[in-house]
Amino acid sequence: MDKYLKALKQNVCSVCVDSNEKGGCTLNEKESCAVELFLPQIIDVIHNTDSDNMQEIHQKLKDTVCVECRAQENGNCYLREDANCSLDRYFWSIIETIQKVDAGLIT
């Protein structure tokens, strides 16, 4: 899990709108990053999806992660609706980073 988190911090967190100029997270204790909070579930979905279809992977992530997220209520997510969900906003970069770790391209 550490290798994925390290790679995500370098490749996703460093460009996140919620990071400072050095790539450190600026979220406070009342806020949480969906990527870090749900990392095991995200990796599990990516590893256990038998499709390369990104739309399908994105839907499986939403079905798995979003239902557990406290920002989700009655099928609506105020974070996603405001483009503030880190998982949704950086979906492509997250997938790419995890796949590169798996391929040994990022250590």
PDB file as gemmi writes it, atoms N, CA and C in Angstrom:
CRYST1    1.000    1.000    1.000  90.00  90.00  90.00 P 1                      
ATOM      1  N   MET A   1       0.827  -1.192   0.000  1.00  0.00           N  
ATOM      2  CA  MET A   1       0.000   0.000   0.000  1.00  0.00           C  
ATOM      3  C   MET A   1       0.874   1.259   0.000  1.00  0.00           C  
ATOM      4  N   ASP A   2       2.008   1.185   0.682  1.00  0.00           N  
ATOM      5  CA  ASP A   2       2.885   2.353   0.779  1.00  0.00           C  
ATOM      6  C   ASP A   2       3.413   2.805  -0.579  1.00  0.00           C  
ATOM      7  N   LYS A   3       3.738   1.840  -1.439  1.00  0.00           N  
ATOM      8  CA  LYS A   3       4.275   2.222  -2.753  1.00  0.00           C  
ATOM      9  C   LYS A   3       3.226   2.959  -3.578  1.00  0.00           C  
ATOM     10  N   TYR A   4       1.959   2.559  -3.455  1.00  0.00           N  
ATOM     11  CA  TYR A   4       0.887   3.252  -4.179  1.00  0.00           C  
ATOM     12  C   TYR A   4       0.692   4.662  -3.619  1.00  0.00           C  
ATOM     13  N   LEU A   5       0.673   4.767  -2.299  1.00  0.00           N  
ATOM     14  CA  LEU A   5       0.471   6.071  -1.670  1.00  0.00           C  
ATOM     15  C   LEU A   5       1.610   7.021  -2.022  1.00  0.00           C  
ATOM     16  N   LYS A   6       2.831   6.529  -1.991  1.00  0.00           N  
ATOM     17  CA  LYS A   6       3.990   7.355  -2.352  1.00  0.00           C  
ATOM     18  C   LYS A   6       3.882   7.833  -3.797  1.00  0.00           C  
ATOM     19  N   ALA A   7       3.535   6.928  -4.699  1.00  0.00           N  
ATOM     20  CA  ALA A   7       3.408   7.284  -6.117  1.00  0.00           C  
ATOM     21  C   ALA A   7       2.271   8.274  -6.337  1.00  0.00           C  
ATOM     22  N   LEU A   8       1.158   8.076  -5.649  1.00  0.00           N  
ATOM     23  CA  LEU A   8       0.027   8.989  -5.795  1.00  0.00           C  
ATOM     24  C   LEU A   8       0.376  10.373  -5.255  1.00  0.00           C  
ATOM     25  N   LYS A   9       1.102  10.425  -4.150  1.00  0.00           N  
ATOM     26  CA  LYS A   9       1.507  11.725  -3.605  1.00  0.00           C  
ATOM     27  C   LYS A   9       2.403  12.466  -4.588  1.00  0.00           C  
ATOM     28  N   GLN A  10       3.274  11.746  -5.270  1.00  0.00           N  
ATOM     29  CA  GLN A  10       4.186  12.369  -6.238  1.00  0.00           C  
ATOM     30  C   GLN A  10       3.462  12.789  -7.515  1.00  0.00           C  
ATOM     31  N   ASN A  11       2.518  11.978  -7.975  1.00  0.00           N  
ATOM     32  CA  ASN A  11       1.915  12.191  -9.286  1.00  0.00           C  
ATOM     33  C   ASN A  11       0.539  12.838  -9.274  1.00  0.00           C  
ATOM     34  N   VAL A  12      -0.179  12.716  -8.182  1.00  0.00           N  
ATOM     35  CA  VAL A  12      -1.524  13.277  -8.117  1.00  0.00           C  
ATOM     36  C   VAL A  12      -1.586  14.409  -7.092  1.00  0.00           C  
ATOM     37  N   CYS A  13      -1.160  14.135  -5.889  1.00  0.00           N  
ATOM     38  CA  CYS A  13      -1.233  15.142  -4.823  1.00  0.00           C  
ATOM     39  C   CYS A  13      -0.424  16.386  -5.172  1.00  0.00           C  
ATOM     40  N   SER A  14       0.674  16.192  -5.876  1.00  0.00           N  
ATOM     41  CA  SER A  14       1.542  17.318  -6.226  1.00  0.00           C  
ATOM     42  C   SER A  14       0.859  18.319  -7.157  1.00  0.00           C  
ATOM     43  N   VAL A  15      -0.170  17.889  -7.874  1.00  0.00           N  
ATOM     44  CA  VAL A  15      -0.889  18.791  -8.776  1.00  0.00           C  
ATOM     45  C   VAL A  15      -2.314  19.087  -8.299  1.00  0.00           C  
ATOM     46  N   CYS A  16      -2.676  18.536  -7.178  1.00  0.00           N  
ATOM     47  CA  CYS A  16      -4.028  18.705  -6.638  1.00  0.00           C  
ATOM     48  C   CYS A  16      -4.269  20.164  -6.248  1.00  0.00           C  
ATOM     49  N   VAL A  17      -5.484  20.625  -6.469  1.00  0.00           N  
ATOM     50  CA  VAL A  17      -5.844  21.992  -6.097  1.00  0.00           C  
ATOM     51  C   VAL A  17      -5.842  22.190  -4.588  1.00  0.00           C  
ATOM     52  N   ASP A  18      -5.861  21.091  -3.839  1.00  0.00           N  
ATOM     53  CA  ASP A  18      -5.833  21.164  -2.384  1.00  0.00           C  
ATOM     54  C   ASP A  18      -4.429  20.987  -1.825  1.00  0.00           C  
ATOM     55  N   SER A  19      -3.420  21.240  -2.649  1.00  0.00           N  
ATOM     56  CA  SER A  19      -2.041  21.132  -2.171  1.00  0.00           C  
ATOM     57  C   SER A  19      -1.372  22.503  -2.219  1.00  0.00           C  
ATOM     58  N   ASN A  20      -0.331  22.629  -1.405  1.00  0.00           N  
ATOM     59  CA  ASN A  20       0.418  23.886  -1.412  1.00  0.00           C  
ATOM     60  C   ASN A  20       1.503  23.832  -2.483  1.00  0.00           C  
ATOM     61  N   GLU A  21       2.324  24.847  -2.559  1.00  0.00           N  
ATOM     62  CA  GLU A  21       3.350  24.926  -3.598  1.00  0.00           C  
ATOM     63  C   GLU A  21       4.398  23.820  -3.514  1.00  0.00           C  
ATOM     64  N   LYS A  22       4.499  23.153  -2.357  1.00  0.00           N  
ATOM     65  CA  LYS A  22       5.443  22.043  -2.196  1.00  0.00           C  
ATOM     66  C   LYS A  22       4.763  20.680  -2.346  1.00  0.00           C  
ATOM     67  N   GLY A  23       3.471  20.667  -2.680  1.00  0.00           N  
ATOM     68  CA  GLY A  23       2.741  19.418  -2.883  1.00  0.00           C  
ATOM     69  C   GLY A  23       2.118  18.850  -1.625  1.00  0.00           C  
ATOM     70  N   GLY A  24       2.211  19.574  -0.518  1.00  0.00           N  
ATOM     71  CA  GLY A  24       1.610  19.116   0.738  1.00  0.00           C  
ATOM     72  C   GLY A  24       0.125  19.411   0.770  1.00  0.00           C  
ATOM     73  N   CYS A  25      -0.616  18.520   1.376  1.00  0.00           N  
ATOM     74  CA  CYS A  25      -2.074  18.657   1.444  1.00  0.00           C  
ATOM     75  C   CYS A  25      -2.471  19.806   2.361  1.00  0.00           C  
ATOM     76  N   THR A  26      -3.447  20.590   1.927  1.00  0.00           N  
ATOM     77  CA  THR A  26      -3.929  21.717   2.719  1.00  0.00           C  
ATOM     78  C   THR A  26      -5.304  21.458   3.332  1.00  0.00           C  
ATOM     79  N   LEU A  27      -5.819  20.229   3.182  1.00  0.00           N  
ATOM     80  CA  LEU A  27      -7.114  19.917   3.789  1.00  0.00           C  
ATOM     81  C   LEU A  27      -6.985  19.946   5.307  1.00  0.00           C  
ATOM     82  N   ASN A  28      -8.012  20.423   5.977  1.00  0.00           N  
ATOM     83  CA  ASN A  28      -7.962  20.473   7.434  1.00  0.00           C  
ATOM     84  C   ASN A  28      -8.546  19.204   8.046  1.00  0.00           C  
ATOM     85  N   GLU A  29      -8.600  19.143   9.360  1.00  0.00           N  
ATOM     86  CA  GLU A  29      -9.052  17.926  10.047  1.00  0.00           C  
ATOM     87  C   GLU A  29     -10.527  17.608   9.815  1.00  0.00           C  
ATOM     88  N   LYS A  30     -11.306  18.578   9.358  1.00  0.00           N  
ATOM     89  CA  LYS A  30     -12.719  18.338   9.069  1.00  0.00           C  
ATOM     90  C   LYS A  30     -12.937  17.848   7.644  1.00  0.00           C  
ATOM     91  N   GLU A  31     -11.897  17.945   6.824  1.00  0.00           N  
ATOM     92  CA  GLU A  31     -11.970  17.527   5.431  1.00  0.00           C  
ATOM     93  C   GLU A  31     -11.134  16.263   5.255  1.00  0.00           C  
ATOM     94  N   SER A  32     -11.462  15.505   4.228  1.00  0.00           N  
ATOM     95  CA  SER A  32     -10.658  14.313   3.965  1.00  0.00           C  
ATOM     96  C   SER A  32     -10.539  14.101   2.459  1.00  0.00           C  
ATOM     97  N   CYS A  33      -9.434  13.512   2.091  1.00  0.00           N  
ATOM     98  CA  CYS A  33      -9.170  13.213   0.685  1.00  0.00           C  
ATOM     99  C   CYS A  33      -9.695  11.809   0.400  1.00  0.00           C  
ATOM    100  N   ALA A  34     -10.590  11.702  -0.552  1.00  0.00           N  
ATOM    101  CA  ALA A  34     -11.173  10.401  -0.892  1.00  0.00           C  
ATOM    102  C   ALA A  34     -10.118   9.425  -1.380  1.00  0.00           C  
ATOM    103  N   VAL A  35      -9.098   9.923  -2.060  1.00  0.00           N  
ATOM    104  CA  VAL A  35      -8.069   9.037  -2.586  1.00  0.00           C  
ATOM    105  C   VAL A  35      -7.314   8.362  -1.442  1.00  0.00           C  
ATOM    106  N   GLU A  36      -6.884   9.134  -0.476  1.00  0.00           N  
ATOM    107  CA  GLU A  36      -6.145   8.559   0.643  1.00  0.00           C  
ATOM    108  C   GLU A  36      -7.059   7.738   1.549  1.00  0.00           C  
ATOM    109  N   LEU A  37      -8.243   8.237   1.800  1.00  0.00           N  
ATOM    110  CA  LEU A  37      -9.185   7.557   2.685  1.00  0.00           C  
ATOM    111  C   LEU A  37      -9.630   6.202   2.139  1.00  0.00           C  
ATOM    112  N   PHE A  38      -9.826   6.112   0.840  1.00  0.00           N  
ATOM    113  CA  PHE A  38     -10.350   4.902   0.224  1.00  0.00           C  
ATOM    114  C   PHE A  38      -9.330   4.177  -0.657  1.00  0.00           C  
ATOM    115  N   LEU A  39      -8.055   4.435  -0.440  1.00  0.00           N  
ATOM    116  CA  LEU A  39      -7.023   3.846  -1.288  1.00  0.00           C  
ATOM    117  C   LEU A  39      -7.114   2.324  -1.410  1.00  0.00           C  
ATOM    118  N   PRO A  40      -7.295   1.571  -0.332  1.00  0.00           N  
ATOM    119  CA  PRO A  40      -7.399   0.112  -0.497  1.00  0.00           C  
ATOM    120  C   PRO A  40      -8.551  -0.314  -1.410  1.00  0.00           C  
ATOM    121  N   GLN A  41      -9.689   0.339  -1.279  1.00  0.00           N  
ATOM    122  CA  GLN A  41     -10.830   0.016  -2.123  1.00  0.00           C  
ATOM    123  C   GLN A  41     -10.566   0.409  -3.583  1.00  0.00           C  
ATOM    124  N   ILE A  42      -9.915   1.542  -3.789  1.00  0.00           N  
ATOM    125  CA  ILE A  42      -9.596   1.998  -5.144  1.00  0.00           C  
ATOM    126  C   ILE A  42      -8.684   0.987  -5.832  1.00  0.00           C  
ATOM    127  N   ILE A  43      -7.639   0.583  -5.143  1.00  0.00           N  
ATOM    128  CA  ILE A  43      -6.697  -0.387  -5.710  1.00  0.00           C  
ATOM    129  C   ILE A  43      -7.398  -1.712  -5.976  1.00  0.00           C  
ATOM    130  N   ASP A  44      -8.238  -2.133  -5.061  1.00  0.00           N  
ATOM    131  CA  ASP A  44      -8.968  -3.391  -5.229  1.00  0.00           C  
ATOM    132  C   ASP A  44      -9.856  -3.348  -6.474  1.00  0.00           C  
ATOM    133  N   VAL A  45     -10.573  -2.264  -6.671  1.00  0.00           N  
ATOM    134  CA  VAL A  45     -11.432  -2.141  -7.857  1.00  0.00           C  
ATOM    135  C   VAL A  45     -10.591  -2.184  -9.125  1.00  0.00           C  
ATOM    136  N   ILE A  46      -9.499  -1.459  -9.148  1.00  0.00           N  
ATOM    137  CA  ILE A  46      -8.649  -1.431 -10.342  1.00  0.00           C  
ATOM    138  C   ILE A  46      -8.067  -2.810 -10.628  1.00  0.00           C  
ATOM    139  N   HIS A  47      -7.619  -3.483  -9.602  1.00  0.00           N  
ATOM    140  CA  HIS A  47      -7.024  -4.807  -9.786  1.00  0.00           C  
ATOM    141  C   HIS A  47      -8.047  -5.883 -10.128  1.00  0.00           C  
ATOM    142  N   ASN A  48      -9.291  -5.692  -9.747  1.00  0.00           N  
ATOM    143  CA  ASN A  48     -10.298  -6.732  -9.942  1.00  0.00           C  
ATOM    144  C   ASN A  48     -11.345  -6.399 -10.999  1.00  0.00           C  
ATOM    145  N   THR A  49     -11.067  -5.443 -11.835  1.00  0.00           N  
ATOM    146  CA  THR A  49     -11.968  -5.122 -12.937  1.00  0.00           C  
ATOM    147  C   THR A  49     -11.401  -5.746 -14.198  1.00  0.00           C  
ATOM    148  N   ASP A  50     -12.202  -6.591 -14.821  1.00  0.00           N  
ATOM    149  CA  ASP A  50     -11.761  -7.321 -16.017  1.00  0.00           C  
ATOM    150  C   ASP A  50     -12.018  -6.540 -17.295  1.00  0.00           C  
ATOM    151  N   SER A  51     -11.813  -5.248 -17.229  1.00  0.00           N  
ATOM    152  CA  SER A  51     -12.077  -4.412 -18.395  1.00  0.00           C  
ATOM    153  C   SER A  51     -11.060  -3.284 -18.438  1.00  0.00           C  
ATOM    154  N   ASP A  52     -10.748  -2.855 -19.641  1.00  0.00           N  
ATOM    155  CA  ASP A  52      -9.895  -1.684 -19.831  1.00  0.00           C  
ATOM    156  C   ASP A  52     -10.741  -0.445 -20.102  1.00  0.00           C  
ATOM    157  N   ASN A  53     -12.050  -0.634 -20.085  1.00  0.00           N  
ATOM    158  CA  ASN A  53     -12.976   0.457 -20.340  1.00  0.00           C  
ATOM    159  C   ASN A  53     -12.981   1.397 -19.133  1.00  0.00           C  
ATOM    160  N   MET A  54     -12.477   2.602 -19.323  1.00  0.00           N  
ATOM    161  CA  MET A  54     -12.361   3.560 -18.219  1.00  0.00           C  
ATOM    162  C   MET A  54     -13.717   3.972 -17.659  1.00  0.00           C  
ATOM    163  N   GLN A  55     -14.727   4.032 -18.510  1.00  0.00           N  
ATOM    164  CA  GLN A  55     -16.075   4.367 -18.029  1.00  0.00           C  
ATOM    165  C   GLN A  55     -16.559   3.300 -17.046  1.00  0.00           C  
ATOM    166  N   GLU A  56     -16.291   2.058 -17.370  1.00  0.00           N  
ATOM    167  CA  GLU A  56     -16.698   0.944 -16.511  1.00  0.00           C  
ATOM    168  C   GLU A  56     -15.931   0.968 -15.186  1.00  0.00           C  
ATOM    169  N   ILE A  57     -14.636   1.217 -15.261  1.00  0.00           N  
ATOM    170  CA  ILE A  57     -13.831   1.295 -14.038  1.00  0.00           C  
ATOM    171  C   ILE A  57     -14.308   2.465 -13.177  1.00  0.00           C  
ATOM    172  N   HIS A  58     -14.580   3.594 -13.803  1.00  0.00           N  
ATOM    173  CA  HIS A  58     -15.059   4.766 -13.073  1.00  0.00           C  
ATOM    174  C   HIS A  58     -16.380   4.459 -12.374  1.00  0.00           C  
ATOM    175  N   GLN A  59     -17.284   3.781 -13.062  1.00  0.00           N  
ATOM    176  CA  GLN A  59     -18.569   3.431 -12.456  1.00  0.00           C  
ATOM    177  C   GLN A  59     -18.381   2.462 -11.293  1.00  0.00           C  
ATOM    178  N   LYS A  60     -17.488   1.481 -11.442  1.00  0.00           N  
ATOM    179  CA  LYS A  60     -17.231   0.540 -10.347  1.00  0.00           C  
ATOM    180  C   LYS A  60     -16.638   1.251  -9.142  1.00  0.00           C  
ATOM    181  N   LEU A  61     -15.765   2.208  -9.378  1.00  0.00           N  
ATOM    182  CA  LEU A  61     -15.214   2.981  -8.272  1.00  0.00           C  
ATOM    183  C   LEU A  61     -16.317   3.753  -7.560  1.00  0.00           C  
ATOM    184  N   LYS A  62     -17.182   4.383  -8.329  1.00  0.00           N  
ATOM    185  CA  LYS A  62     -18.296   5.113  -7.722  1.00  0.00           C  
ATOM    186  C   LYS A  62     -19.207   4.176  -6.942  1.00  0.00           C  
ATOM    187  N   ASP A  63     -19.464   2.993  -7.502  1.00  0.00           N  
ATOM    188  CA  ASP A  63     -20.327   2.022  -6.817  1.00  0.00           C  
ATOM    189  C   ASP A  63     -19.698   1.503  -5.530  1.00  0.00           C  
ATOM    190  N   THR A  64     -18.377   1.446  -5.491  1.00  0.00           N  
ATOM    191  CA  THR A  64     -17.671   0.902  -4.336  1.00  0.00           C  
ATOM    192  C   THR A  64     -17.314   1.970  -3.314  1.00  0.00           C  
ATOM    193  N   VAL A  65     -16.756   3.060  -3.779  1.00  0.00           N  
ATOM    194  CA  VAL A  65     -16.233   4.088  -2.886  1.00  0.00           C  
ATOM    195  C   VAL A  65     -17.299   5.109  -2.495  1.00  0.00           C  
ATOM    196  N   CYS A  66     -18.015   5.617  -3.451  1.00  0.00           N  
ATOM    197  CA  CYS A  66     -18.959   6.694  -3.173  1.00  0.00           C  
ATOM    198  C   CYS A  66     -20.041   6.298  -2.172  1.00  0.00           C  
ATOM    199  N   VAL A  67     -20.450   5.049  -2.195  1.00  0.00           N  
ATOM    200  CA  VAL A  67     -21.484   4.616  -1.256  1.00  0.00           C  
ATOM    201  C   VAL A  67     -21.002   4.668   0.189  1.00  0.00           C  
ATOM    202  N   GLU A  68     -19.684   4.639   0.395  1.00  0.00           N  
ATOM    203  CA  GLU A  68     -19.120   4.706   1.741  1.00  0.00           C  
ATOM    204  C   GLU A  68     -18.741   6.124   2.156  1.00  0.00           C  
ATOM    205  N   CYS A  69     -18.710   7.034   1.206  1.00  0.00           N  
ATOM    206  CA  CYS A  69     -18.243   8.395   1.463  1.00  0.00           C  
ATOM    207  C   CYS A  69     -19.316   9.205   2.183  1.00  0.00           C  
ATOM    208  N   ARG A  70     -18.882   9.999   3.145  1.00  0.00           N  
ATOM    209  CA  ARG A  70     -19.835  10.805   3.919  1.00  0.00           C  
ATOM    210  C   ARG A  70     -20.400  11.979   3.122  1.00  0.00           C  
ATOM    211  N   ALA A  71     -19.813  12.276   1.961  1.00  0.00           N  
ATOM    212  CA  ALA A  71     -20.330  13.352   1.108  1.00  0.00           C  
ATOM    213  C   ALA A  71     -21.487  12.875   0.242  1.00  0.00           C  
ATOM    214  N   GLN A  72     -21.722  11.572   0.241  1.00  0.00           N  
ATOM    215  CA  GLN A  72     -22.787  10.961  -0.554  1.00  0.00           C  
ATOM    216  C   GLN A  72     -24.072  10.921   0.272  1.00  0.00           C  
ATOM    217  N   GLU A  73     -25.151  11.404  -0.305  1.00  0.00           N  
ATOM    218  CA  GLU A  73     -26.432  11.364   0.382  1.00  0.00           C  
ATOM    219  C   GLU A  73     -27.541  11.162  -0.638  1.00  0.00           C  
ATOM    220  N   ASN A  74     -28.284  10.078  -0.493  1.00  0.00           N  
ATOM    221  CA  ASN A  74     -29.390   9.758  -1.397  1.00  0.00           C  
ATOM    222  C   ASN A  74     -28.961   9.743  -2.867  1.00  0.00           C  
ATOM    223  N   GLY A  75     -27.767   9.213  -3.123  1.00  0.00           N  
ATOM    224  CA  GLY A  75     -27.276   9.114  -4.491  1.00  0.00           C  
ATOM    225  C   GLY A  75     -26.653  10.381  -5.032  1.00  0.00           C  
ATOM    226  N   ASN A  76     -26.641  11.435  -4.240  1.00  0.00           N  
ATOM    227  CA  ASN A  76     -26.052  12.703  -4.667  1.00  0.00           C  
ATOM    228  C   ASN A  76     -24.792  12.983  -3.856  1.00  0.00           C  
ATOM    229  N   CYS A  77     -23.820  13.546  -4.501  1.00  0.00           N  
ATOM    230  CA  CYS A  77     -22.566  13.877  -3.839  1.00  0.00           C  
ATOM    231  C   CYS A  77     -22.295  15.359  -4.021  1.00  0.00           C  
ATOM    232  N   TYR A  78     -22.299  16.087  -2.916  1.00  0.00           N  
ATOM    233  CA  TYR A  78     -22.066  17.522  -3.022  1.00  0.00           C  
ATOM    234  C   TYR A  78     -20.631  17.832  -3.455  1.00  0.00           C  
ATOM    235  N   LEU A  79     -19.693  16.948  -3.141  1.00  0.00           N  
ATOM    236  CA  LEU A  79     -18.312  17.170  -3.572  1.00  0.00           C  
ATOM    237  C   LEU A  79     -18.169  16.983  -5.082  1.00  0.00           C  
ATOM    238  N   ARG A  80     -18.724  15.904  -5.587  1.00  0.00           N  
ATOM    239  CA  ARG A  80     -18.638  15.633  -7.025  1.00  0.00           C  
ATOM    240  C   ARG A  80     -19.397  16.698  -7.814  1.00  0.00           C  
ATOM    241  N   GLU A  81     -20.552  17.111  -7.313  1.00  0.00           N  
ATOM    242  CA  GLU A  81     -21.351  18.130  -8.001  1.00  0.00           C  
ATOM    243  C   GLU A  81     -20.617  19.463  -8.093  1.00  0.00           C  
ATOM    244  N   ASP A  82     -19.765  19.758  -7.107  1.00  0.00           N  
ATOM    245  CA  ASP A  82     -18.980  20.995  -7.100  1.00  0.00           C  
ATOM    246  C   ASP A  82     -17.577  20.807  -7.673  1.00  0.00           C  
ATOM    247  N   ALA A  83     -17.313  19.637  -8.280  1.00  0.00           N  
ATOM    248  CA  ALA A  83     -15.991  19.289  -8.823  1.00  0.00           C  
ATOM    249  C   ALA A  83     -14.921  19.315  -7.740  1.00  0.00           C  
ATOM    250  N   ASN A  84     -15.297  18.922  -6.520  1.00  0.00           N  
ATOM    251  CA  ASN A  84     -14.358  18.909  -5.399  1.00  0.00           C  
ATOM    252  C   ASN A  84     -14.008  17.515  -4.908  1.00  0.00           C  
ATOM    253  N   CYS A  85     -14.427  16.492  -5.601  1.00  0.00           N  
ATOM    254  CA  CYS A  85     -14.088  15.120  -5.217  1.00  0.00           C  
ATOM    255  C   CYS A  85     -12.748  14.770  -5.848  1.00  0.00           C  
ATOM    256  N   SER A  86     -11.758  14.512  -5.022  1.00  0.00           N  
ATOM    257  CA  SER A  86     -10.421  14.207  -5.544  1.00  0.00           C  
ATOM    258  C   SER A  86     -10.419  12.931  -6.379  1.00  0.00           C  
ATOM    259  N   LEU A  87     -11.207  11.953  -5.993  1.00  0.00           N  
ATOM    260  CA  LEU A  87     -11.272  10.713  -6.761  1.00  0.00           C  
ATOM    261  C   LEU A  87     -11.846  10.980  -8.152  1.00  0.00           C  
ATOM    262  N   ASP A  88     -12.863  11.768  -8.223  1.00  0.00           N  
ATOM    263  CA  ASP A  88     -13.491  12.078  -9.505  1.00  0.00           C  
ATOM    264  C   ASP A  88     -12.614  13.015 -10.340  1.00  0.00           C  
ATOM    265  N   ARG A  89     -12.083  14.033  -9.725  1.00  0.00           N  
ATOM    266  CA  ARG A  89     -11.286  15.043 -10.431  1.00  0.00           C  
ATOM    267  C   ARG A  89     -10.002  14.462 -11.017  1.00  0.00           C  
ATOM    268  N   TYR A  90      -9.361  13.565 -10.277  1.00  0.00           N  
ATOM    269  CA  TYR A  90      -8.061  13.029 -10.703  1.00  0.00           C  
ATOM    270  C   TYR A  90      -8.138  11.554 -11.098  1.00  0.00           C  
ATOM    271  N   PHE A  91      -9.325  11.116 -11.476  1.00  0.00           N  
ATOM    272  CA  PHE A  91      -9.554   9.710 -11.810  1.00  0.00           C  
ATOM    273  C   PHE A  91      -8.515   9.157 -12.779  1.00  0.00           C  
ATOM    274  N   TRP A  92      -8.298   9.835 -13.904  1.00  0.00           N  
ATOM    275  CA  TRP A  92      -7.379   9.331 -14.934  1.00  0.00           C  
ATOM    276  C   TRP A  92      -5.955   9.239 -14.397  1.00  0.00           C  
ATOM    277  N   SER A  93      -5.522  10.234 -13.662  1.00  0.00           N  
ATOM    278  CA  SER A  93      -4.167  10.226 -13.099  1.00  0.00           C  
ATOM    279  C   SER A  93      -4.002   9.140 -12.046  1.00  0.00           C  
ATOM    280  N   ILE A  94      -5.040   8.897 -11.274  1.00  0.00           N  
ATOM    281  CA  ILE A  94      -5.001   7.852 -10.245  1.00  0.00           C  
ATOM    282  C   ILE A  94      -4.845   6.487 -10.901  1.00  0.00           C  
ATOM    283  N   ILE A  95      -5.671   6.213 -11.896  1.00  0.00           N  
ATOM    284  CA  ILE A  95      -5.617   4.936 -12.616  1.00  0.00           C  
ATOM    285  C   ILE A  95      -4.241   4.752 -13.240  1.00  0.00           C  
ATOM    286  N   GLU A  96      -3.784   5.766 -13.938  1.00  0.00           N  
ATOM    287  CA  GLU A  96      -2.492   5.693 -14.617  1.00  0.00           C  
ATOM    288  C   GLU A  96      -1.352   5.453 -13.617  1.00  0.00           C  
ATOM    289  N   THR A  97      -1.381   6.139 -12.491  1.00  0.00           N  
ATOM    290  CA  THR A  97      -0.329   5.982 -11.484  1.00  0.00           C  
ATOM    291  C   THR A  97      -0.330   4.577 -10.904  1.00  0.00           C  
ATOM    292  N   ILE A  98      -1.487   4.048 -10.571  1.00  0.00           N  
ATOM    293  CA  ILE A  98      -1.577   2.695 -10.010  1.00  0.00           C  
ATOM    294  C   ILE A  98      -1.099   1.664 -11.040  1.00  0.00           C  
ATOM    295  N   GLN A  99      -1.491   1.848 -12.289  1.00  0.00           N  
ATOM    296  CA  GLN A  99      -1.046   0.921 -13.340  1.00  0.00           C  
ATOM    297  C   GLN A  99       0.465   0.999 -13.537  1.00  0.00           C  
ATOM    298  N   LYS A 100       1.055   2.166 -13.433  1.00  0.00           N  
ATOM    299  CA  LYS A 100       2.502   2.310 -13.573  1.00  0.00           C  
ATOM    300  C   LYS A 100       3.230   1.662 -12.394  1.00  0.00           C  
ATOM    301  N   VAL A 101       2.684   1.766 -11.194  1.00  0.00           N  
ATOM    302  CA  VAL A 101       3.273   1.083 -10.039  1.00  0.00           C  
ATOM    303  C   VAL A 101       3.231  -0.422 -10.266  1.00  0.00           C  
ATOM    304  N   ASP A 102       2.081  -0.914 -10.715  1.00  0.00           N  
ATOM    305  CA  ASP A 102       1.931  -2.348 -10.979  1.00  0.00           C  
ATOM    306  C   ASP A 102       2.911  -2.848 -12.041  1.00  0.00           C  
ATOM    307  N   ALA A 103       3.184  -2.006 -13.033  1.00  0.00           N  
ATOM    308  CA  ALA A 103       4.088  -2.375 -14.122  1.00  0.00           C  
ATOM    309  C   ALA A 103       5.552  -2.179 -13.742  1.00  0.00           C  
ATOM    310  N   GLY A 104       5.791  -1.643 -12.555  1.00  0.00           N  
ATOM    311  CA  GLY A 104       7.159  -1.403 -12.112  1.00  0.00           C  
ATOM    312  C   GLY A 104       7.798  -0.169 -12.704  1.00  0.00           C  
ATOM    313  N   LEU A 105       6.990   0.693 -13.311  1.00  0.00           N  
ATOM    314  CA  LEU A 105       7.508   1.916 -13.927  1.00  0.00           C  
ATOM    315  C   LEU A 105       7.706   3.023 -12.909  1.00  0.00           C  
ATOM    316  N   ILE A 106       7.037   2.895 -11.766  1.00  0.00           N  
ATOM    317  CA  ILE A 106       7.185   3.841 -10.647  1.00  0.00           C  
ATOM    318  C   ILE A 106       7.475   2.991  -9.409  1.00  0.00           C  
ATOM    319  N   THR A 107       8.480   3.397  -8.670  1.00  0.00           N  
ATOM    320  CA  THR A 107       8.798   2.653  -7.428  1.00  0.00           C  
ATOM    321  C   THR A 107       8.587   3.515  -6.226  1.00  0.00           C  
TER     322      THR A 107                                                      
END                                                                             
